[in-house]
Amino acid sequence: MKTLTEERYKIILQAVREKGIVKLNELVEITNTSESTIRRDLTYLESKNALKRVHGGASSIKRKFIEPSSKY
């Protein structure tokens, strides 16, 4: 069953929140839609500052950078 646009947005945003970075193929599988549909969704969500598009997928805008410890 194909998902509606608003449902896809919620699924995409949840996946990005949970994983930080999500691949395009993962989003295609979990939403049961085409790559072109996901790309359009990512473009829209990025325009709303909900996520950041990256090569091959999307990432969270609010990613936390953890500095590696220098304990040796």
C-alpha positions as CSV (number, residue, x, y, z in Angstrom):
1,M,0.0,0.0,0.0
2,K,1.3,3.4,-0.9
3,T,1.5,6.1,1.7
4,L,0.0,9.6,1.5
5,T,2.3,12.6,1.3
6,E,1.8,13.8,4.9
7,E,2.3,10.2,6.2
8,R,5.6,9.9,4.2
9,Y,6.8,13.2,5.7
10,K,6.2,11.8,9.2
11,I,7.9,8.5,8.4
12,I,10.9,10.3,6.8
13,L,11.3,12.7,9.7
14,Q,11.0,10.0,12.3
15,A,13.7,7.9,10.5
16,V,16.0,10.9,10.4
17,R,15.4,11.7,14.1
18,E,16.1,8.1,15.1
19,K,19.1,7.4,12.9
20,G,20.7,10.8,12.2
21,I,21.4,9.9,8.6
22,V,19.1,7.8,6.4
23,K,19.8,6.4,3.0
24,L,17.5,7.1,0.1
25,N,17.0,3.3,-0.5
26,E,15.9,2.9,3.2
27,L,13.3,5.6,2.7
28,V,12.1,4.0,-0.5
29,E,11.6,0.7,1.3
30,I,9.9,2.0,4.4
31,T,7.5,4.2,2.5
32,N,6.9,1.9,-0.4
33,T,7.4,4.7,-2.9
34,S,9.7,5.5,-5.8
35,E,13.1,7.2,-5.5
36,S,11.8,10.3,-7.4
37,T,9.0,10.7,-4.9
38,I,11.4,10.5,-1.9
39,R,13.7,13.0,-3.6
40,R,10.8,15.4,-4.0
41,D,9.8,14.8,-0.4
42,L,13.4,15.5,0.8
43,T,13.6,18.7,-1.3
44,Y,10.4,19.9,0.3
45,L,11.4,18.9,3.8
46,E,14.8,20.6,3.4
47,S,13.0,23.8,2.2
48,K,11.1,23.8,5.5
49,N,14.4,23.3,7.4
50,A,13.2,19.9,8.7
51,L,16.2,18.0,7.5
52,K,19.4,18.3,5.4
53,R,19.7,16.6,2.1
54,V,23.0,14.7,1.6
55,H,24.3,12.6,-1.3
56,G,22.2,9.4,-1.3
57,G,19.8,10.4,1.5
58,A,19.1,12.8,4.3
59,S,20.5,13.8,7.7
60,S,19.3,15.6,10.7
61,I,19.9,19.3,10.9
62,K,20.5,19.1,14.7
63,R,23.2,16.4,14.5
64,K,25.3,16.4,17.6
65,F,29.0,16.5,16.9
66,I,30.9,14.6,19.6
67,E,34.6,15.5,19.7
68,P,36.8,12.4,19.9
69,S,38.5,12.1,23.3
70,S,42.2,12.4,23.3
71,K,42.8,10.0,26.3
72,Y,45.9,7.9,25.6
